[in-house]
């Protein structure tokens, strides 16, 4: 943008120099004519020259300097518009940079929060797994009838977790004391859990 403004100003300056040179040449020609007409011929000739020398309103309007001033005014107005646009663009660019920085900070904060949640989830799962394994040892030590009755009252996920962590022979002994529906539900939950673990590994 600054390069365009500089080129524009240089062009206007050169244009002014050319116009001023043309005016100087015209002034020299006019002076020569004036000297020729200034011979002691008659007062009427001098009056005619004086009349010719006085510019009419139309001559003032068609004066190159007037045109130059009009052009310069228009160019200055255009230049101000360009500078205003440049200022608006810079303001918008700063706003976008600030917004980008804010979004980056929020994304980083979300990643940190996600890591904390993942860590807390893993810790919770590890603690739950430890508790289920301890419960499985307790159920293994119980008589099968009592362990079966207690498994019957538990929710499906907990009962399946305990059964999965028991030794096969102990779990088989307890299995005979479960109702058919409970046994089917526990079997479905064990199958679902094993499938989920397999998909996670793959």
N, C-alpha and C positions, 0 to 999 in steps of 0.2 A: 504493500500500500504506500509506503514512504517513497519507494522508487518511482511509482506512478506520479505522485505529487511533484517530485523534483523534476521529472521529465516534462510534466505539464508546465511548470513555472519557467523552465528554460525555453520551451517553445513560445510561450507568451512574450518573453524578453526579446527573443530573436525577431518575432513579428513586430514588436515596437520599434526596434532598431531599423528594420526595413522601411516602415512607415515614416519614421522621422527623416531618414535619408531622402525619401521621395519628396517630403515636404520642403526640405532644404533646397533640393534641385528646383522645385517649383518657385521657391522664394527668389532664387537667383535669376531665373528667367523673368519673373515679374519685375525685379529691380531694373533689369536691362531695359525692359519696355518702358518703365516709368521714366528712366533717364532720357530715353529717346523722345518721349512725349513732352518732357519738361523744357524743351527749347522754347525761346521767346516767340512763339507763333501768335497765339491769341489766348485770351482769357477763357474763351468758350472751350478750347481744347483741354485746358487745365480742369475746367469744371467737369467735362466729360470723363476725364481720367479719374477725378476725385469720386465721381459717381460710380464708376466701375470699381474703384478700390474699396468702396463701402460694401461689406458683405450683407446680403439679404438674409432674411430668416431661413429661407430654404438652404442657402449656403451653409449656415450654422448647423442646420440639421444634418447636412451631408458632409460635414467636416470629418476628416479621418480620425481626428482625436476623439470626437464624440462617439463615433462607431467603436473606437478602441475602448473607450470608457464603458460603453454598453456591453461590449464583449467581455471586458475584464470583470464587470459586475456579475454577469451571468456565470463566468468561470469561477469567480469567488464563491458564488452561491452554490454551484455544483461541488466545489471543493469542500465547503462546509457540510453539505449533505453526505459526502463520502467520509469525512471525518466523524460525523455523527454515527454513520453506519458502522464505521470501524470501532467506535467506542461501544456501541451496542453489542457488536460481535465479541469484543473483549470481555464485556460484562457477562454475556451468556456463556462464554468459554470458562470464565472463573466460576460461574454457578454450576456448570456441568462438572468441573473438576472437583468442586466441593461435594457435590452429590455423589460422584464416583468414590471419593475418599470415605464418605459416610457409609455408602453401601459396602465398601471393602471392610470397614471396621465392623459392620453388623454381620457380614458373612464370617469374618474371623471369630466373632463372639459366638455365632451359632455353631461353628465347628468345635470351638472349645466346649460349649455346652453339650454338644452331641458326644464328644469324647467322655465328658463327665458322666453322662447318662449311660453310655456303653460300659464304662468302668463300673458304675454302680450296679448295672444290670448283671454284669458278669459276677460281681461280688455276691449279689443276691442269689444268683443261680448256684454258685459254689456253696453258699451257706445252706440253701434248700436241699441240694444234693447230699451234703453232709448229714443233714437232719434225716432225710429219707433213708440213707444207709444205716444210720443209728436205729431208726424205727424198724428197719428190716431185720437187724440183729435181735431186737426185742421180740418181734413176731416169731422169729425162728426159734427162740427159747421157750415160747408158750406152747401149751398143748394145741394140736391142730384144731380141735373143736372151738376152743376159746378164741384162737387167732382168726378162724373163719368167721365167727360171729362178730368180731370187732371189725374185720375188713368189710363185712356186709353193711356196716353203718357209715363207713367213710365215703367221701366223694370219689368219683371214678379216677380222677387224675392221681390223687394221693394213694388210693388202693393199687393202681397200676404201677406207680413208682416204687412202692414197697415190694410188690410182687417181683418186679424186674430186678431188684437188688437182693433178693433172697436166693439161697441155694436152690437148685432145681428140685431136689428130693423134698426139701422142707416146703417149698411152694406147692409141689404136687400133693403133699399130704393135706395142706390147708384147702386146696382147690375142691376137694370133695365135700367140704362143709359150706360151700357158697351156693346160693340159689342159682339156677341156670341163667336167669336174666343178668344177675350181677357178674357171673363168670363171663358171659358174652360181652357185656359192656367193658369189663376190664381187658378182655382180649383185644377188642377193637381199639381201645386207648393205647395198649402196648404196641399194636401194629402201627398205629398212626405215629407214635413217638419214634419208633425205630426207622420208619420211612423218612421222617423229618430229619433225623440225625444223618441218615444216608445221603439225602439230598444236600444237606449243608456241607458235608465232606466233599462231595463231588462238585 
